[in-house]
Amino acid sequence: MTTTDTPRWFKSSYSDNGGTCVEVSDHLAGSLGIVPVRDSKVSGGPVLSFPIAAFSAFVASVKTDQLGAL
């Protein structure tokens, strides 16, 4: 991710804090068109950045349980 904006990370309110969470930063969506995602256990680790449309489709699939058991 190359930007001077610093991501403001958050976890889902549905997170049970069991250590298997990801964090997202949605405030870059408007300015850069991306949603950065990282492992909540490794805050200094790698960050994956997804286009807004791809991340929105993923979230919609999760909400409607279309991904099935992985």
PyRosetta script that sets phi, psi and omega in degrees:
from pyrosetta import init, pose_from_sequence

init()
pose = pose_from_sequence("MTTTDTPRWFKSSYSDNGGTCVEVSDHLAGSLGIVPVRDSKVSGGPVLSFPIAAFSAFVASVKTDQLGAL")
pose.set_psi(1, 123.1)
pose.set_omega(1, 179.5)
pose.set_phi(2, -117.1)
pose.set_psi(2, 104.7)
pose.set_omega(2, 179.2)
pose.set_phi(3, -161.7)
pose.set_psi(3, 156.2)
pose.set_omega(3, 175.4)
pose.set_phi(4, -87.6)
pose.set_psi(4, -11.7)
pose.set_omega(4, 176.3)
pose.set_phi(5, -73.8)
pose.set_psi(5, 137.5)
pose.set_omega(5, 176.4)
pose.set_phi(6, -94.1)
pose.set_psi(6, 125.8)
pose.set_omega(6, 178.9)
pose.set_phi(7, -61.5)
pose.set_psi(7, 142.1)
pose.set_omega(7, 172.7)
pose.set_phi(8, -105.7)
pose.set_psi(8, 103.3)
pose.set_omega(8, -171.6)
pose.set_phi(9, -82.3)
pose.set_psi(9, 146.1)
pose.set_omega(9, 172.0)
pose.set_phi(10, -150.5)
pose.set_psi(10, 156.6)
pose.set_omega(10, 175.6)
pose.set_phi(11, -107.0)
pose.set_psi(11, 158.1)
pose.set_omega(11, 177.9)
pose.set_phi(12, -61.4)
pose.set_psi(12, 145.3)
pose.set_omega(12, 174.9)
pose.set_phi(13, -67.5)
pose.set_psi(13, -14.2)
pose.set_omega(13, 177.7)
pose.set_phi(14, -85.6)
pose.set_psi(14, -5.1)
pose.set_omega(14, -178.8)
pose.set_phi(15, -64.8)
pose.set_psi(15, 133.5)
pose.set_omega(15, 178.9)
pose.set_phi(16, -92.6)
pose.set_psi(16, 6.2)
pose.set_omega(16, 178.2)
pose.set_phi(17, 61.4)
pose.set_psi(17, 32.2)
pose.set_omega(17, 179.7)
pose.set_phi(18, -86.3)
pose.set_psi(18, 4.3)
pose.set_omega(18, 176.1)
pose.set_phi(19, 91.7)
pose.set_psi(19, 4.3)
pose.set_omega(19, 179.4)
pose.set_phi(20, -116.7)
pose.set_psi(20, 45.6)
pose.set_omega(20, -174.4)
pose.set_phi(21, -108.7)
pose.set_psi(21, 159.2)
pose.set_omega(21, 168.7)
pose.set_phi(22, -115.8)
pose.set_psi(22, 158.2)
pose.set_omega(22, 175.2)
pose.set_phi(23, -116.6)
pose.set_psi(23, 147.1)
pose.set_omega(23, 177.1)
pose.set_phi(24, -126.7)
pose.set_psi(24, 161.5)
pose.set_omega(24, 176.0)
pose.set_phi(25, -131.9)
pose.set_psi(25, 106.5)
pose.set_omega(25, -174.3)
pose.set_phi(26, -92.3)
pose.set_psi(26, -5.9)
pose.set_omega(26, -175.6)
pose.set_phi(27, -76.5)
pose.set_psi(27, -8.9)
pose.set_omega(27, 177.2)
pose.set_phi(28, -89.9)
pose.set_psi(28, -5.4)
pose.set_omega(28, -177.3)
pose.set_phi(29, -61.5)
pose.set_psi(29, -44.5)
pose.set_omega(29, -178.0)
pose.set_phi(30, -69.1)
pose.set_psi(30, -42.6)
pose.set_omega(30, -175.4)
pose.set_phi(31, -84.5)
pose.set_psi(31, -34.0)
pose.set_omega(31, -175.3)
pose.set_phi(32, -117.2)
pose.set_psi(32, -12.5)
pose.set_omega(32, 179.5)
pose.set_phi(33, 74.8)
pose.set_psi(33, 22.7)
pose.set_omega(33, -178.7)
pose.set_phi(34, -130.1)
pose.set_psi(34, 159.8)
pose.set_omega(34, 172.5)
pose.set_phi(35, -125.8)
pose.set_psi(35, 104.5)
pose.set_omega(35, 177.1)
pose.set_phi(36, -72.7)
pose.set_psi(36, 144.6)
pose.set_omega(36, -179.6)
pose.set_phi(37, -135.3)
pose.set_psi(37, 140.1)
pose.set_omega(37, 177.2)
pose.set_phi(38, -145.2)
pose.set_psi(38, 164.0)
pose.set_omega(38, 175.7)
pose.set_phi(39, -73.6)
pose.set_psi(39, 127.1)
pose.set_omega(39, -177.1)
pose.set_phi(40, -67.6)
pose.set_psi(40, -20.5)
pose.set_omega(40, -179.5)
pose.set_phi(41, -83.3)
pose.set_psi(41, -17.4)
pose.set_omega(41, -175.7)
pose.set_phi(42, -126.5)
pose.set_psi(42, 73.9)
pose.set_omega(42, -173.4)
pose.set_phi(43, -62.3)
pose.set_psi(43, -24.8)
pose.set_omega(43, 178.0)
pose.set_phi(44, -96.2)
pose.set_psi(44, 7.1)
pose.set_omega(44, -176.8)
pose.set_phi(45, -82.9)
pose.set_psi(45, -167.3)
pose.set_omega(45, -176.8)
pose.set_phi(46, -66.6)
pose.set_psi(46, 153.8)
pose.set_omega(46, 178.5)
pose.set_phi(47, -122.9)
pose.set_psi(47, 130.4)
pose.set_omega(47, 173.6)
pose.set_phi(48, -100.3)
pose.set_psi(48, 133.0)
pose.set_omega(48, 178.9)
pose.set_phi(49, -113.9)
pose.set_psi(49, 125.2)
pose.set_omega(49, -177.8)
pose.set_phi(50, -112.2)
pose.set_psi(50, 142.7)
pose.set_omega(50, 171.9)
pose.set_phi(51, -60.4)
pose.set_psi(51, 149.2)
pose.set_omega(51, -177.3)
pose.set_phi(52, -53.2)
pose.set_psi(52, -45.8)
pose.set_omega(52, -176.5)
pose.set_phi(53, -61.8)
pose.set_psi(53, -41.0)
pose.set_omega(53, -179.5)
pose.set_phi(54, -67.4)
pose.set_psi(54, -43.3)
pose.set_omega(54, -179.7)
pose.set_phi(55, -67.2)
pose.set_psi(55, -40.6)
pose.set_omega(55, 178.3)
pose.set_phi(56, -62.5)
pose.set_psi(56, -41.2)
pose.set_omega(56, 178.3)
pose.set_phi(57, -64.4)
pose.set_psi(57, -40.3)
pose.set_omega(57, 178.0)
pose.set_phi(58, -61.5)
pose.set_psi(58, -49.2)
pose.set_omega(58, -179.4)
pose.set_phi(59, -61.1)
pose.set_psi(59, -42.6)
pose.set_omega(59, 178.7)
pose.set_phi(60, -61.6)
pose.set_psi(60, -39.8)
pose.set_omega(60, 178.4)
pose.set_phi(61, -65.6)
pose.set_psi(61, -38.8)
pose.set_omega(61, 177.7)
pose.set_phi(62, -65.5)
pose.set_psi(62, -45.2)
pose.set_omega(62, -177.8)
pose.set_phi(63, -61.6)
pose.set_psi(63, -32.5)
pose.set_omega(63, -177.7)
pose.set_phi(64, -100.6)
pose.set_psi(64, 9.8)
pose.set_omega(64, 177.1)
pose.set_phi(65, 56.7)
pose.set_psi(65, 38.4)
pose.set_omega(65, -179.9)
pose.set_phi(66, -85.7)
pose.set_psi(66, -8.7)
pose.set_omega(66, -178.1)
pose.set_phi(67, -83.6)
pose.set_psi(67, -21.1)
pose.set_omega(67, -179.7)
pose.set_phi(68, 70.1)
pose.set_psi(68, -175.4)
pose.set_omega(68, 179.8)
pose.set_phi(69, -78.3)
pose.set_psi(69, 129.2)
pose.set_omega(69, 179.7)
pose.set_phi(70, -102.5)
pose.dump_pdb("model.pdb")
